[in-house]
Amino acid sequence: MRAESPLPVGAVALAGLFVTALVTAQLTASKLLLFEVPVQLPATGSSLVLPGAALAYALTFFASDCYSELYGRRAAQTLVNVGFVMTLVMLALVWTTIEAPIAPFSEIGQAEFSRVLWSSANIVAGSLLAYVVSQNVDVLAFHAIRERTGAARLWLRNVGSTAASQAIDTVIFVTVGFWAAPSLLDVGSVYGFDQILSLIVGQYVLKLAIAVLDTPFVYGVTRLFDR
């Protein structure tokens, strides 16, 4: 009889957080948020305009950085690839539920259900492309910094890798989802240059702020699970 080998609690918890945040981001991507800030920023002024996915998606980088630190580059890349497949599974399940016949006495109508849960094709295309590129860049950048600094300076790996990968993610997602895909596929609304720039700045500022603020939590989580 094969001896049981329990999975590390940290691996399960971080993988669960990563996939949960990733799926939530996909489902909330189409809503645009607006936050007022006390300073004037380029392109966006005193208002941060960003897709609803930004809040949940920022957690995926926190989870993947913790995972990278604890379990290494190859394990983190496996996590990223599994997350991509799970996103496709989620989209397939949502689509089949939407297409399934609805009961006539359902309190939620078919149109409302579809509109809330099913992002338009341009948002799906932008988010999936941004995910594949940026998450792999994050893992590679994290370990490139680690190779140069050793085990010290976890804060630099966390902030540096996230800053670079989130910039790539933001530009790809916003330009593809709100400009390129609608223009080429004739789906969704085509946003103007000023709106695109405002979305990029707003989303990146928030993601960068979260990357800086979550650094103490990265230290805490990695030390906790490293024991």
Protein Blocks (a to p, Z undefined) as FASTA:
>chain_A
ZZdddddfklmmmmmmmmmmmmmmmmmmmpccddddfbdcehklmadcddfklmmmmmmm
mmmmmmmmmnojklmmmmmmmmmmmmmmmmmmmmmmmmpccdfklfbdfklmmmmmmccf
klmmmmmmmmmmmmmmmmmmmmmmmmmnojghklmmmmmmmmmmmmmmmmmmmmmmmmmm
mmmnopajdddfklmmmmmmmmmmmmmmmmmmmmmmmmmmmmmmmZZ
